[in-house]
Amino acid sequence: MKILVTGASGQVGRDLVDVLDGVVPAGGSAEFQKNLSGFEFQVLGVSHHDLDVTDEEHVENALQRLKPDVVINLSAYTAVDLAESQPEAAELVNAAAVGILSKACAAYGSRLLTVSTDYVFDGNKGDSYLETDQPNPQSAYGRSKWHGEQLCSASDTIVRTSWVMGVRGKTVGKVIADRAKTGERVRFVDDQMGSVTCASDLAVALARLAVDSPGGIWHVANSGSATWFDVADWIGELYGREDDFATAISTADLSPQPAAPRPTRSDLNTSKFAASYFSLPDWREGLLRFVEGLRR
Ligand SMILES: NC(=O)c1ccc[n+]([C@@H]2O[C@H](COP(=O)([O-])OP(=O)(O)OC[C@H]3O[C@@H](n4cnc5c(N)ncnc54)[C@H](OP(=O)(O)O)[C@@H]3O)[C@@H](O)[C@H]2O)c1
């Protein structure tokens, strides 16, 4: 199976290219990657420099020439707070380009798998979100991703994920790990709940979904829910820090306040993916591997 990965030099892209090549990325699990046993992939990873997904002609030429079975789109405008002042830039990559990819895939016989976010939800449900729940994004980034979903066709596969942590990404997890190592303390909110997702585990799930390309929406994240405080506390524990490493604060205490509002509770219900394929490991186990990967 020939897979074209766009945004391949991003956080998830790097892990996905490794996984498709049969390599276990730093922070990955050889055991979990056995879920791909028996599948063979030919991977073509393209960075922003190689293929700008907002350039319709360039995208069409690439698909016509390369003829991938599946395009996994990981290109995105991911600066959540900056998007509040640059909504058009976010819309261009997260919405218009997804429409371009969807149309080009339909025209040249490829299937599209594109990645979206828990930020399409407003966080007011009071329970984890199902694929069938109605989006109501509260930020420019969330709106742009929701608009991208709406530009997909029924045969395209949309994977919503959240709070992604990859050893090679610029993540909150790395900031916490650095503070834990240098003896500093951290303050994190305990009134925002979500689903932590290890980039390497997500990559395995994306590869498996690409094989079937079932179409529709799929929620994929590590098992279990957490607050940002829980994440900081656990990473501190993994670095052997005492109980006072992380202090719980509320969102109202954040100073300055982030430009983009975050959902209060946007953990994803992943039972559809688990029932059809497999569960992702618990988020604590994922972060244990993440920390081991950082140490290496
Ligand atoms: N990170 C999270 O916590 C999180 C949570 C939920 C969902 N997601 C979604 O997961 C997916 C992967 O995210 P990630 O964490 O891997 O993000 P990332 O590290 O920011 O990677 C995104 C990649 O897209 C590339 N890109 C930007 N504009 C492009 C364009 N016009 N054409 C082609 N490539 C372009 C970027 O390249 P340059 O840097 O060179 O511009 C970058 O390599 C995205 O769809 C994101 O929205 C992420």
The ligand as a Tripos MOL2 file, in Angstrom:
@<TRIPOS>MOLECULE
LIG
   48    52     1     0     0
SMALL
NO_CHARGES

@<TRIPOS>ATOM
      1 N1         -0.5840   18.7980   18.5900 N.am      1 LIG1
      2 C1         -1.7460   18.5790   19.1910 C.2       1 LIG1
      3 O1         -1.8670   18.6310   20.4180 O.2       1 LIG1
      4 C2         -2.9510   18.2340   18.3440 C.ar      1 LIG1
      5 C3         -4.1830   18.0430   18.9870 C.ar      1 LIG1
      6 C4         -5.3030   17.7100   18.2150 C.ar      1 LIG1
      7 C5         -5.1800   17.5850   16.8480 C.ar      1 LIG1
      8 N2         -3.9750   17.8100   16.2450 N.ar      1 LIG1
      9 C6         -3.9010   17.6750   14.7890 C.3       1 LIG1
     10 O2         -2.9740   16.6460   14.4790 O.3       1 LIG1
     11 C7         -2.3710   16.9120   13.2030 C.3       1 LIG1
     12 C8         -0.8500   16.8140   13.3260 C.3       1 LIG1
     13 O3         -0.4360   17.7820   14.2880 O.3       1 LIG1
     14 P1          1.0690   17.9470   14.7640 P.3       1 LIG1
     15 O4          1.0650   18.0230   16.2420 O.co2     1 LIG1
     16 O5          1.9420   16.9580   14.0700 O.co2     1 LIG1
     17 O6          1.3530   19.4150   14.1960 O.3       1 LIG1
     18 P2          2.7220   20.1090   13.7620 P.3       1 LIG1
     19 O7          3.8870   19.4950   14.4830 O.co2     1 LIG1
     20 O8          2.4840   21.5820   13.8920 O.co2     1 LIG1
     21 O9          2.8580   19.7040   12.2350 O.3       1 LIG1
     22 C9          2.0800   20.3120   11.2360 C.3       1 LIG1
     23 C10         2.8800   20.2900    9.9630 C.3       1 LIG1
     24 O10         2.1010   20.8970    8.9180 O.3       1 LIG1
     25 C11         2.9870   21.6080    8.0930 C.3       1 LIG1
     26 N3          2.2820   22.6170    7.3150 N.ar      1 LIG1
     27 C12         1.7890   23.8080    7.7190 C.ar      1 LIG1
     28 N4          1.2400   24.4610    6.6840 N.ar      1 LIG1
     29 C13         1.3840   23.6560    5.5920 C.ar      1 LIG1
     30 C14         1.0280   23.7770    4.2320 C.ar      1 LIG1
     31 N5          0.4030   24.8690    3.7620 N.pl3     1 LIG1
     32 N6          1.3360   22.7620    3.4000 N.ar      1 LIG1
     33 C15         1.9710   21.6570    3.8390 C.ar      1 LIG1
     34 N7          2.3440   21.4760    5.1240 N.ar      1 LIG1
     35 C16         2.0430   22.4820    5.9960 C.ar      1 LIG1
     36 C17         3.9850   22.2150    9.0630 C.3       1 LIG1
     37 O11         5.1640   22.5710    8.3830 O.3       1 LIG1
     38 P3          5.9260   23.9560    8.7380 P.3       1 LIG1
     39 O12         6.1140   23.9390   10.2420 O.co2     1 LIG1
     40 O13         7.1830   23.8350    7.9680 O.co2     1 LIG1
     41 O14         5.0150   25.0490    8.2870 O.co2     1 LIG1
     42 C18         4.2020   21.0740   10.0370 C.3       1 LIG1
     43 O15         5.2630   20.2400    9.6300 O.3       1 LIG1
     44 C19        -2.8900   18.2880   12.7780 C.3       1 LIG1
     45 O16        -3.9960   18.1190   11.9370 O.3       1 LIG1
     46 C20        -3.3690   18.9100   14.0870 C.3       1 LIG1
     47 O17        -4.3740   19.8880   13.8840 O.3       1 LIG1
     48 C21        -2.8580   18.1100   16.9670 C.ar      1 LIG1
@<TRIPOS>BOND
     1     1     2 1
     2     2     3 2
     3     2     4 1
     4     4     5 ar
     5     4    48 ar
     6     5     6 ar
     7     6     7 ar
     8     7     8 ar
     9     8     9 1
    10     8    48 ar
    11     9    10 1
    12     9    46 1
    13    10    11 1
    14    11    12 1
    15    11    44 1
    16    12    13 1
    17    13    14 1
    18    14    15 2
    19    14    16 1
    20    14    17 1
    21    17    18 1
    22    18    19 2
    23    18    20 1
    24    18    21 1
    25    21    22 1
    26    22    23 1
    27    23    24 1
    28    23    42 1
    29    24    25 1
    30    25    26 1
    31    25    36 1
    32    26    27 ar
    33    26    35 ar
    34    27    28 ar
    35    28    29 ar
    36    29    30 ar
    37    29    35 ar
    38    30    31 1
    39    30    32 ar
    40    32    33 ar
    41    33    34 ar
    42    34    35 ar
    43    36    37 1
    44    36    42 1
    45    37    38 1
    46    38    39 2
    47    38    40 1
    48    38    41 1
    49    42    43 1
    50    44    45 1
    51    44    46 1
    52    46    47 1
@<TRIPOS>SUBSTRUCTURE
     1 LIG1         1 GROUP 0 **** ****
